[in-house]
Amino acid sequence: MNKWRSAMRYIGVGWYIAISIAGGTLGGLWLDNKFDTKPVFIITGLFIGLIVAFYGVYRMIIPLMKDVKDKENN
């Protein structure tokens, strides 16, 4: 059962990456259409989405790595 739990965590990490990047990009697209500043907010939203994704992945992977390290030590 622990293998399924780890697999679901990794799937959650993948979804988090996709939603963060897509959300930032779509938010930037919406702002660009609203203020008629075509590439500015899309690029900004993309970079913000990437930063949020990397930070979130870092925060999610640390506990998974600790679990693996603890299993190796036992």
Helices and strands as residue ranges (DSSP letters): H 2-35, H 38-73
